[in-house]
């Protein structure tokens, strides 16, 4: 099962900092997380970057394996 790590607002909306999932692609991951965590999480997820093993995954067709780690990163503000 792929490990998912949530950061900042994504963690707050999910109510957890991590979970595991059994999905085959980034698109499937987005759908599953939206189903699990609801509309508010989906709103935040739509603005997040997803990193699969440290590499940005912008395409929903990116495959996921059971050994992958996905980081869900909302936009960060800084100064």
GUSEVO-224561 format. One record per atom (N, C-alpha, C): atom name; x, y, z; residue number from 0. Coordinates in Angstrom, 2 decimals, decimal comma. Example, Ala and Ser with C-alpha at 12.3 -4.5 7.8 and 13.67 -1.06 7.14 Angstrom:
# GUSEVO-224561
+------+---------+---------+---------+-----+
: atom :      c1 :      c2 :      c3 :   n :
+------+---------+---------+---------+-----+
:    N :   13,19 :   -5,69 :    7,80 :   0 :
:   CA :   12,30 :   -4,50 :    7,80 :   0 :
:    C :   13,20 :   -3,30 :    7,80 :   0 :
:    N :   12,85 :   -2,25 :    7,08 :   1 :
:   CA :   13,67 :   -1,06 :    7,14 :   1 :
:    C :   12,90 :    0,03 :    7,87 :   1 :
+------+---------+---------+---------+-----+
***
This chain:
# GUSEVO-224561
+------+---------+---------+---------+-----+
: atom :      c1 :      c2 :      c3 :   n :
+------+---------+---------+---------+-----+
:    N :    0,85 :   -1,19 :    0,00 :   0 :
:   CA :    0,00 :    0,00 :    0,00 :   0 :
:    C :    0,88 :    1,24 :    0,00 :   0 :
:    N :    0,51 :    2,21 :   -0,80 :   1 :
:   CA :    1,27 :    3,46 :   -0,87 :   1 :
:    C :    1,04 :    4,27 :    0,40 :   1 :
:    N :    2,09 :    4,91 :    0,87 :   2 :
:   CA :    2,00 :    5,78 :    2,03 :   2 :
:    C :    1,72 :    7,21 :    1,61 :   2 :
:    N :    0,75 :    7,83 :    2,25 :   3 :
:   CA :    0,37 :    9,20 :    1,93 :   3 :
:    C :    0,67 :   10,07 :    3,14 :   3 :
:    N :    1,38 :   11,18 :    2,92 :   4 :
:   CA :    1,68 :   12,13 :    4,00 :   4 :
:    C :    1,02 :   13,46 :    3,65 :   4 :
:    N :    0,26 :   13,98 :    4,61 :   5 :
:   CA :   -0,44 :   15,25 :    4,45 :   5 :
:    C :    0,30 :   16,33 :    5,23 :   5 :
:    N :    0,37 :   17,53 :    4,66 :   6 :
:   CA :    1,05 :   18,64 :    5,31 :   6 :
:    C :    0,12 :   19,84 :    5,41 :   6 :
:    N :    0,33 :   20,63 :    6,46 :   7 :
:   CA :   -0,36 :   21,92 :    6,68 :   7 :
:    C :   -1,87 :   21,77 :    6,54 :   7 :
:    N :   -2,50 :   22,59 :    5,70 :   8 :
:   CA :   -3,96 :   22,60 :    5,57 :   8 :
:    C :   -4,52 :   21,26 :    5,10 :   8 :
:    N :   -3,75 :   20,52 :    4,31 :   9 :
:   CA :   -4,21 :   19,20 :    3,86 :   9 :
:    C :   -4,33 :   18,25 :    5,05 :   9 :
:    N :   -3,37 :   18,29 :    5,95 :  10 :
:   CA :   -3,43 :   17,45 :    7,15 :  10 :
:    C :   -4,61 :   17,85 :    8,03 :  10 :
:    N :   -4,82 :   19,13 :    8,16 :  11 :
:   CA :   -5,94 :   19,61 :    8,97 :  11 :
:    C :   -7,28 :   19,16 :    8,38 :  11 :
:    N :   -7,44 :   19,29 :    7,07 :  12 :
:   CA :   -8,69 :   18,91 :    6,42 :  12 :
:    C :   -8,90 :   17,40 :    6,44 :  12 :
:    N :   -7,81 :   16,62 :    6,36 :  13 :
:   CA :   -7,91 :   15,17 :    6,38 :  13 :
:    C :   -8,08 :   14,63 :    7,80 :  13 :
:    N :   -7,69 :   15,43 :    8,78 :  14 :
:   CA :   -7,78 :   14,99 :   10,16 :  14 :
:    C :   -6,68 :   14,01 :   10,54 :  14 :
:    N :   -5,64 :   13,95 :    9,74 :  15 :
:   CA :   -4,52 :   13,05 :   10,00 :  15 :
:    C :   -3,29 :   13,55 :    9,24 :  15 :
:    N :   -2,13 :   13,10 :    9,66 :  16 :
:   CA :   -0,90 :   13,47 :    8,95 :  16 :
:    C :   -0,45 :   12,40 :    7,98 :  16 :
:    N :   -1,04 :   11,20 :    8,08 :  17 :
:   CA :   -0,64 :   10,14 :    7,16 :  17 :
:    C :   -1,71 :    9,05 :    7,07 :  17 :
:    N :   -1,64 :    8,30 :    6,00 :  18 :
:   CA :   -2,52 :    7,15 :    5,79 :  18 :
:    C :   -1,87 :    6,25 :    4,76 :  18 :
:    N :   -2,46 :    5,11 :    4,51 :  19 :
:   CA :   -2,01 :    4,24 :    3,44 :  19 :
:    C :   -3,20 :    3,95 :    2,53 :  19 :
:    N :   -2,93 :    3,74 :    1,27 :  20 :
:   CA :   -3,99 :    3,48 :    0,30 :  20 :
:    C :   -3,52 :    2,42 :   -0,69 :  20 :
:    N :   -4,47 :    1,77 :   -1,31 :  21 :
:   CA :   -4,19 :    0,79 :   -2,35 :  21 :
:    C :   -4,86 :    1,27 :   -3,63 :  21 :
:    N :   -4,15 :    2,09 :   -4,39 :  22 :
:   CA :   -4,64 :    2,63 :   -5,66 :  22 :
:    C :   -3,55 :    2,47 :   -6,71 :  22 :
:    N :   -3,93 :    2,59 :   -7,98 :  23 :
:   CA :   -2,96 :    2,35 :   -9,04 :  23 :
:    C :   -2,46 :    3,61 :   -9,73 :  23 :
:    N :   -3,08 :    4,76 :   -9,45 :  24 :
:   CA :   -2,65 :    6,00 :  -10,12 :  24 :
:    C :   -2,94 :    7,22 :   -9,25 :  24 :
:    N :   -2,34 :    8,33 :   -9,63 :  25 :
:   CA :   -2,59 :    9,59 :   -8,93 :  25 :
:    C :   -4,05 :    9,99 :   -9,04 :  25 :
:    N :   -4,66 :    9,77 :  -10,20 :  26 :
:   CA :   -6,08 :   10,07 :  -10,36 :  26 :
:    C :   -6,95 :    9,26 :   -9,42 :  26 :
:    N :   -6,63 :    7,97 :   -9,29 :  27 :
:   CA :   -7,37 :    7,12 :   -8,36 :  27 :
:    C :   -7,17 :    7,60 :   -6,92 :  27 :
:    N :   -5,96 :    8,05 :   -6,62 :  28 :
:   CA :   -5,67 :    8,58 :   -5,29 :  28 :
:    C :   -6,52 :    9,80 :   -5,00 :  28 :
:    N :   -6,57 :   10,74 :   -5,94 :  29 :
:   CA :   -7,39 :   11,95 :   -5,75 :  29 :
:    C :   -8,85 :   11,58 :   -5,49 :  29 :
:    N :   -9,38 :   10,64 :   -6,26 :  30 :
:   CA :  -10,78 :   10,23 :   -6,10 :  30 :
:    C :  -11,02 :    9,59 :   -4,74 :  30 :
:    N :  -10,12 :    8,70 :   -4,33 :  31 :
:   CA :  -10,28 :    8,02 :   -3,05 :  31 :
:    C :  -10,19 :    9,00 :   -1,88 :  31 :
:    N :   -9,21 :    9,90 :   -1,93 :  32 :
:   CA :   -9,06 :   10,85 :   -0,83 :  32 :
:    C :  -10,26 :   11,79 :   -0,74 :  32 :
:    N :  -10,81 :   12,19 :   -1,88 :  33 :
:   CA :  -12,00 :   13,04 :   -1,88 :  33 :
:    C :  -13,18 :   12,30 :   -1,28 :  33 :
:    N :  -13,32 :   11,02 :   -1,65 :  34 :
:   CA :  -14,41 :   10,21 :   -1,09 :  34 :
:    C :  -14,26 :   10,05 :    0,42 :  34 :
:    N :  -13,04 :    9,82 :    0,88 :  35 :
:   CA :  -12,79 :    9,60 :    2,32 :  35 :
:    C :  -12,96 :   10,86 :    3,15 :  35 :
:    N :  -12,48 :   11,99 :    2,64 :  36 :
:   CA :  -12,34 :   13,18 :    3,47 :  36 :
:    C :  -13,30 :   14,32 :    3,13 :  36 :
:    N :  -14,07 :   14,22 :    2,07 :  37 :
:   CA :  -15,14 :   15,16 :    1,81 :  37 :
:    C :  -14,80 :   16,39 :    0,99 :  37 :
:    N :  -15,81 :   17,24 :    0,90 :  38 :
:   CA :  -15,78 :   18,41 :    0,02 :  38 :
:    C :  -14,70 :   19,42 :    0,41 :  38 :
:    N :  -14,57 :   19,72 :    1,68 :  39 :
:   CA :  -13,56 :   20,69 :    2,11 :  39 :
:    C :  -12,16 :   20,20 :    1,78 :  39 :
:    N :  -11,91 :   18,92 :    2,00 :  40 :
:   CA :  -10,60 :   18,36 :    1,65 :  40 :
:    C :  -10,40 :   18,44 :    0,13 :  40 :
:    N :  -11,42 :   18,13 :   -0,64 :  41 :
:   CA :  -11,31 :   18,19 :   -2,11 :  41 :
:    C :  -10,95 :   19,60 :   -2,57 :  41 :
:    N :  -11,51 :   20,61 :   -1,92 :  42 :
:   CA :  -11,20 :   22,00 :   -2,28 :  42 :
:    C :   -9,71 :   22,27 :   -2,05 :  42 :
:    N :   -9,20 :   21,82 :   -0,94 :  43 :
:   CA :   -7,77 :   22,02 :   -0,64 :  43 :
:    C :   -6,91 :   21,17 :   -1,57 :  43 :
:    N :   -7,30 :   19,92 :   -1,79 :  44 :
:   CA :   -6,54 :   19,02 :   -2,66 :  44 :
:    C :   -6,38 :   19,59 :   -4,06 :  44 :
:    N :   -7,40 :   20,31 :   -4,54 :  45 :
:   CA :   -7,33 :   20,88 :   -5,90 :  45 :
:    C :   -6,20 :   21,90 :   -6,04 :  45 :
:    N :   -5,73 :   22,44 :   -4,93 :  46 :
:   CA :   -4,64 :   23,43 :   -4,96 :  46 :
:    C :   -3,29 :   22,84 :   -4,58 :  46 :
:    N :   -3,29 :   21,58 :   -4,18 :  47 :
:   CA :   -2,06 :   20,95 :   -3,68 :  47 :
:    C :   -1,18 :   20,41 :   -4,80 :  47 :
:    N :    0,11 :   20,35 :   -4,50 :  48 :
:   CA :    1,04 :   19,60 :   -5,32 :  48 :
:    C :    1,18 :   18,21 :   -4,72 :  48 :
:    N :    1,29 :   17,22 :   -5,59 :  49 :
:   CA :    1,52 :   15,86 :   -5,13 :  49 :
:    C :    2,92 :   15,46 :   -5,57 :  49 :
:    N :    3,70 :   14,99 :   -4,61 :  50 :
:   CA :    5,04 :   14,50 :   -4,90 :  50 :
:    C :    5,06 :   13,00 :   -4,69 :  50 :
:    N :    5,43 :   12,26 :   -5,71 :  51 :
:   CA :    5,55 :   10,81 :   -5,61 :  51 :
:    C :    7,04 :   10,50 :   -5,49 :  51 :
:    N :    7,42 :   10,01 :   -4,33 :  52 :
:   CA :    8,83 :    9,72 :   -4,05 :  52 :
:    C :    9,72 :   10,94 :   -4,32 :  52 :
:    N :    9,19 :   12,13 :   -4,00 :  53 :
:   CA :    9,96 :   13,36 :   -4,13 :  53 :
:    C :    9,89 :   14,03 :   -5,48 :  53 :
:    N :    9,16 :   13,45 :   -6,44 :  54 :
:   CA :    9,04 :   14,03 :   -7,77 :  54 :
:    C :    7,60 :   14,48 :   -8,00 :  54 :
:    N :    7,43 :   15,71 :   -8,48 :  55 :
:   CA :    6,09 :   16,25 :   -8,69 :  55 :
:    C :    5,32 :   15,40 :   -9,69 :  55 :
:    N :    4,09 :   15,06 :   -9,36 :  56 :
:   CA :    3,21 :   14,27 :  -10,21 :  56 :
:    C :    2,03 :   15,14 :  -10,63 :  56 :
:    N :    2,16 :   15,80 :  -11,77 :  57 :
:   CA :    1,12 :   16,73 :  -12,23 :  57 :
:    C :    0,03 :   16,02 :  -13,04 :  57 :
:    N :    0,29 :   14,81 :  -13,49 :  58 :
:   CA :   -0,63 :   14,07 :  -14,35 :  58 :
:    C :   -1,34 :   12,98 :  -13,55 :  58 :
:    N :   -2,66 :   12,92 :  -13,66 :  59 :
:   CA :   -3,42 :   11,90 :  -12,94 :  59 :
:    C :   -3,09 :   10,48 :  -13,40 :  59 :
:    N :   -2,45 :   10,33 :  -14,55 :  60 :
:   CA :   -2,11 :    9,00 :  -15,07 :  60 :
:    C :   -0,84 :    8,43 :  -14,45 :  60 :
:    N :   -0,13 :    9,23 :  -13,64 :  61 :
:   CA :    1,10 :    8,73 :  -13,01 :  61 :
:    C :    0,76 :    7,49 :  -12,17 :  61 :
:    N :    1,45 :    6,38 :  -12,45 :  62 :
:   CA :    1,15 :    5,16 :  -11,70 :  62 :
:    C :    1,68 :    5,21 :  -10,27 :  62 :
:    N :    1,02 :    4,50 :   -9,38 :  63 :
:   CA :    1,46 :    4,37 :   -8,00 :  63 :
:    C :    1,65 :    2,90 :   -7,66 :  63 :
:    N :    2,72 :    2,61 :   -6,95 :  64 :
:   CA :    3,00 :    1,25 :   -6,50 :  64 :
:    C :    2,88 :    1,21 :   -4,98 :  64 :
:    N :    2,82 :    0,02 :   -4,45 :  65 :
:   CA :    2,68 :   -0,16 :   -3,01 :  65 :
:    C :    3,84 :    0,37 :   -2,20 :  65 :
:    N :    4,98 :    0,56 :   -2,83 :  66 :
:   CA :    6,16 :    1,04 :   -2,12 :  66 :
:    C :    6,34 :    2,55 :   -2,21 :  66 :
:    N :    5,44 :    3,24 :   -2,93 :  67 :
:   CA :    5,57 :    4,68 :   -3,13 :  67 :
:    C :    5,14 :    5,47 :   -1,90 :  67 :
:    N :    5,71 :    6,66 :   -1,79 :  68 :
:   CA :    5,29 :    7,64 :   -0,78 :  68 :
:    C :    4,82 :    8,88 :   -1,53 :  68 :
:    N :    3,62 :    9,33 :   -1,19 :  69 :
:   CA :    3,05 :   10,52 :   -1,82 :  69 :
:    C :    2,91 :   11,60 :   -0,76 :  69 :
:    N :    3,48 :   12,77 :   -1,05 :  70 :
:   CA :    3,33 :   13,93 :   -0,17 :  70 :
:    C :    2,28 :   14,85 :   -0,77 :  70 :
:    N :    1,32 :   15,27 :    0,05 :  71 :
:   CA :    0,25 :   16,18 :   -0,36 :  71 :
:    C :    0,60 :   17,54 :    0,25 :  71 :
:    N :    1,05 :   18,46 :   -0,63 :  72 :
:   CA :    1,58 :   19,75 :   -0,19 :  72 :
:    C :    0,73 :   20,92 :   -0,67 :  72 :
:    N :    0,04 :   21,59 :    0,25 :  73 :
:   CA :   -0,68 :   22,80 :   -0,13 :  73 :
:    C :    0,32 :   23,91 :   -0,48 :  73 :
:    N :   -0,14 :   24,95 :   -1,17 :  74 :
:   CA :    0,75 :   26,07 :   -1,44 :  74 :
:    C :    1,22 :   26,69 :   -0,11 :  74 :
:    N :    2,46 :   27,08 :   -0,07 :  75 :
:   CA :    3,01 :   27,72 :    1,12 :  75 :
:    C :    3,26 :   29,18 :    0,82 :  75 :
:    N :    2,97 :   30,02 :    1,78 :  76 :
:   CA :    3,27 :   31,45 :    1,66 :  76 :
:    C :    4,54 :   31,73 :    2,46 :  76 :
:    N :    5,30 :   32,64 :    2,00 :  77 :
:   CA :    6,52 :   32,96 :    2,72 :  77 :
:    C :    6,89 :   34,42 :    2,52 :  77 :
:    N :    7,92 :   34,82 :    3,22 :  78 :
:   CA :    8,26 :   36,22 :    3,05 :  78 :
:    C :    9,70 :   36,49 :    3,31 :  78 :
+------+---------+---------+---------+-----+
***
